[in-house]
């Protein structure tokens, strides 16, 4: 409701998931919490890349996601579903890519639009629509990611991947976050300053 107790129209956010499995359980839990906290104000539509579809099934999280969010769409090609057009036309306030694989980050930095998520991100930026991105390879480091069996997998974030993230941070209308918690904090802060249209 607005300050004058007039009903407000809910805003829509597009959440894109790529094929990176690092922190995926934490990410889904964070987005479920955000959905619960903002369900009277925000609708979150989920868009899954082809690689993400495989990854989510590998982690046995595909049904959890579908049961938690009413609209979940799976990539057929770079233009289907037509997320790029819906983002450009203003249906969504912004596009959130979380998690963003190193492949996705590199493609956005180098303007390669051959997947659903990268095409939608680049079309959004052309139309001055913000793109929020949480890269899994944020900085040069040794990281440990959880496998579906609960074991830790030791991985190296190379300087090449970290350099792409630094380039991403210089792009207009791109907001880069290091962790799911930072995404949540940014989301709630954005919500405080957002004006909602009357329905």
N, C-alpha and C positions, 0 to 999 in steps of 0.2 A: 504494500500500500504506500501511497505518497504521503507527504506531511499533511495534505488536506483530506486524507482518508479516501482518495480516489483510487480505483483499481489501476494497477500498472500492468503493462504488457511485458512478458518475460523476454529477456534477451537470449540470444543463441551464441554458443561457442562451438567451434569445430576442433575436436581433439584427434590428432593424427598419431598413429602408433607405427613405428618402423620395426625392422627385424632384430634390433639389439635387445638381448635378454638381460643385460645388467640392470639391476634394481627394479626389474619388472614387477615383482610382487609388491614392493614398496610403492611403486608408481600407481598401480591399480588401487591399492588401499588408500593412498592419498587422494586420488580422484573420486573414489567412493565417498570419502569424508567431505570433500568439497561439494559434491552433488547433494549430500544430505544437508550441509550448512546453507546452501544457496538455492534449494529446490523451488522456493517460492519466487525466485528472481531470475534464475538462469536455467536454460536447457542445454545440455551437453550432448552433441551428436558425435559418435565415434567413427573414425575412418581407419581401417586397417590395411596396411600394405600387404602384398602377396607374401613377402618374407615374414612379416609380423604374424600373418595367419598361421604359418608353419611354426614359428617360434612359440606362439601362445599355446598351440596344441602340444608342443614338446614340453612346456612347463605345466600343462594341464590347467591352464587359466582361461581357455577360450569360453567355456560355459560360465565361469564366474563373471567374466566381462559381460556376456550377453544377458545374464540374469540381473546384472546390476545397472545396466544402461538400456533404455528401451529402443534406441536407434543405433545399431551397429552395422556398418557397411564395409564390405570387403572389396579391395581393388580388383577390377577386371583389366583395366589398362589405364594409361595416364589421364584419360578423360572420362572414365567410367568407374564409379559414379561421378557425376559432373560437379565435383567439389570445387574445381577451379572457377567455374562460372558462378557458383553460389557464393563463393568468397568475394569475387570481384564485384558482384551485384549488391553486396552489402547485407546478405542474409545473416552473416556471422560477424560478430564484433571483432574477433581476431581468430587466427589459426594457431593452435598450440600443437607443437610436435614434441612428444614426450613418451618414450625416449627417442632421441635422434641418433641413428647409427653414424659411424664415421663416413660411410658411403653417402648417406643422405646429406650430411654437412658439406662434404666435398662437392657434391653436385649443386647444392644451393650456392655455395661460394663461387663456383665456376659456371653458373647459369645453365645447368643441364637439367632439362625438364622432362625426362623420359619415364618418370614414375608418377603415380597418383599424388604422393606427398610432395615431391620436389616440384612438379608442375603447378600444384595448387599454391605452394609457398611463393614461387616466382611470380605467378599471376596475381597473388595477393599484394606483393610488394609493388608491382606495376600500378596497382589501383590504390596505393597508399593505405592498404589494410595491414595492421601490425601482424607480425609473425613472432610467436614466442617459441623458443627452442631450448630443450634440455639435452645437450650432447652427452653421450655416455663417456666419451674420451675427452674430458674437459681440459685436463692438463697433463703434461708429461709426468708419469708416475707409475708405480706398481700398484695394481688394484686386485682385489679378491672378489669374485662374483659367485653367487650361489647357483649351483646346479639343481635340477629338479629332485635329485636324490638327497639334497641337503649338504653335499660336499662343497668345499670351496675350490674354485679354479683360479689359479694365479695367472694374471695377464699383465702385459706391459702396454701402457699408452705411450706410443712413440712420439718423438718431437714433430714428425710429419702430421700426425692427427691433431696434436695440440696447436700447431701453427694454423691449421684450417679453422679451428675454433676462434683463434685470435682474429683472423680475417672476418669471420662471421660477426664478431662483436663490433666491427667498424661499419657494418652495413646499415643504411637508413631503415628505420621502422622494424628492426630486428632486436628482440630482447632475449638475452641469453642467460640461462639459469644453470647453476652447478648441480643442484640436488632437487628431489621432489619437494622437500620442505620449502626450499626457496621459491619454487613454483607456487606452492600453496600460499605463502606469505605475499607474493606478488599479486596473485589472483584476488585475495581478500582486500589488499590495499587498493587495487584497481576498482573493486566493487564499491568501496567507500566514496570514490570520486566520480562514479558513473551516474549519469542522469537517465532515469527510466521514463519512456514515453507513456502517456495515459492510453489505456486500451479503448 
